[in-house]
Amino acid sequence: MWHPAFTADELAAILPSIQAWQLAETSEGEQLIQAATRHAWQIRDPEYVDAVKLFIKEEQKHGENLGMYLDAIGVKRIKKSWDDSMFREVRHLNTSMEIWTLAVLVVESTAQIFYQALKDATECTLLKQICTDILIDEAYHITFQTERLGIIFHNKSEFSKWWRTTAYKYFFIATSTLVWVAHSKLFKAGGNTFAIYRKKMGLKYTKTLKTITGQTEPLWV
């Protein structure tokens, strides 16, 4: 059986981000389910709601696994963080499935870098295994969200596609930069400078949003 193992320096670098991300992963997803229900009714695809509920359930599993790790090392789970509070406020105001899907896609992309950095920042076998399991799920989550956003985007008029191409790009930049600001200490502990982080996010943008919109300009200019 694996047991938590870490140094004091490791814990200082990664603990605040583990706590904050654990909190973010535990959302009930009520607003997302409401948006998915309206979207599914509009496109006559009721099974989409079930798929979204499964997605939320997997995210909650991630949160619970991180929570159990915090429990195992004797650290309290937090109930509030500034970045989670901000995202929750935005979620309460949003009713658009398009914006939901875009936001989740960007955050899931940053999550891949986050969990890989967390895995690289520690020698704890248990935490490394938790990160590996989550990274496997995140790959499927990104595929799921990319397919949905592609469907939404390609059903828009040519004019709507034109301005969305720019809007998606700058939303991606703003959101990914905010995640860096909130968790830069952990990203750095995992071997990422901001330049490296930007490069990785640029590749993820090319693989997802750039593919959907046909954007020809690089992400970072």
N, C-alpha and C positions, 0 to 999 in steps of 0.2 A: 504494500500500500504506500502511495506517495504522501509525503508530508511537506508542508511549506518550508522553504529554506531560502534565506535572503540575508544580505548584509544591511547594515544601517544606512550606508550611502545609497544602495539600490533603492531601499524603501523611501528615503527622502525624495528621490528623483521621480518615483513613479506613483507613490501612494495617492496624492491629491487627484491625479488624473484617473486612477482606478476608481476612486470614490465617485468622482463626477460622472464618469462614463457609466458606472454601475447604476447610478440614479437615472440617467437618461434612457437606459435600456429597459427600464421597468414601467414605462408609460403604458396605460391601458389602451391607448389608441382610439379613444371614443370619437374624436373629431375626424380621424382618418377613416374610420369605419363609416361614419355618416357621409363623408365625401365620396367614398367608394360605393356606397349604396345608391346615392343620387346618380353617380356616373354609370353604374351597372344598369339602373333603370332606363337611363337615356339611350344606352347602346344595346339594351335588351340582352344582357349577359349576367344573369344573377350569380353564376358560379364565380365571377370575379370577386365578389364580396367574401366568399369562402376562402379564396386564395389570399386575400389581404389579411383575413383573420389568422391564417396559418403563418403568414409573414410576421405579424405582431407577436404571435405565440413564440416563434423562434427568437425574436428579439428579447422577449421577456426571459426566455431560457438563458440567453447570454447574460442578462442582468442578474439572474439568480445564481449562475455559476460564479460570476465575479463577487456577488454578495456572500456566497458560501466561502469563497477564498478570504474575504475580509473577516468573516466570522472565525475562520481557522487561525488567522494570525492575530486575533484579538483586537481588531480595529472596528470601530462603529461604522455602520452605513450612514451616510449623510442624507438629509432630507431636503437640502436646498443647495444650489450652486448658481452663480450668476449667469453662466452660459446656458444651463438647463432652464432657468427661470425665463430667460429671454426667448429661447426657442419655444417654450410652452405658451408664452403670451402670443407669439406670432401664430402658433398653431390654432389657438382659440379664435383668432380673427380670420383664418383661412377656410374657405369652403370649396376651393377649386381643386379638382383631382389633378389637374395639370401641374399646379404649383406644388401640391403635395408630392407628386411623383418626382418632380425636378429636385425638390429639397431632399427627399429621401435618397435619391440617386447620388447627389453630391456628398451627403453625409456618409453614406455607405462607402463611397470611394475614399473619403478621408479615414474611415474606420479601418480599411484594409492596411493603410500605412500606420495607423495608430497601433493596431494589434501586432503588426510585424515589429514595430519599434519596441513595444512592450515586451515582446518575446525576446528580442535581441538585447534588451536592457537588463535582463535578469538571468541568473543561473538556477532559479527555482524550477525544478522539473514539473511540479504541479501547475505553476502559472504558465509555463511554456505550453503544456498540454491544453490548458483552457484556451489559450490564444490560438493554437492550431485548430481546435474544434470550431472556434468562432470564425476563423478565416475561411474554413471550408464552406460554412453557411453563407458568409458574405459574398462569395463569388456567385452563388446561385441567386442571392438577393439582387445583386447588380444586374444580372441577366434579366430577371423578372421586371425590374423597374425600367430598364432600358427598352425592353419590348413594349411596355405600356406607354411610355412617353413617345416612342416612335409612332404608335398607333394614333395617339392624340395629335401629335404634330402634323402628321401627313393627312389628317382629316381637316386641317385648317385651309383657308384661302391662301393664295399666293402672297397677298399683302401681309396676312397674319404670319406666314412663315418667314417673310423677310425681316420683320421687326423682332420676331421671337429668336431668330438666329443670334442677334446681338444681345438680346435680353438674357437668354440662357447662358451665354458666355460670361457676362459680367456678374450674373448671379453665382455662377460656379466660382469665379475669382473671389467674390466677396465672402461667400460662405466658407470656402476652403481657407482663406486668409484668417477668418475669425477662429476657425478650429485651431490653426497654428498658434494664434495669440493665446488661446485658452490652454493649450497643452504643449507649448514649445519646450518646456523642461523635459517632458517625457520623450518627445520626438528627438531631442538632442541626445538624451541618454541612450536612445536606440541607434545613434549614429547618423542622424539627419541634421544637416544645416538647413537654413531656410531655402537656400539655392537647390539643395538636393530634393527637399520637399516639393518645391515648385516644379522641378523636372518630373518627379513622379506623378504629381497631379496633372501636369500637362499631358503625359502619356495616357492617363486615365480619361482625361477630357477627349483626347483624340479617339480613344476606343469607344466612347459612349456618345456624348453630346455632339462632337464634331461629325461623327458618323451619321447621326440622326439628321442634323441640320444641313450638312454639306458645307459647313464653314471652312474657308480656305486659309484664314489668318491663324497664326499661332495663338495659343492661349495667353501667354504673357508677352506684352509688348513694352 
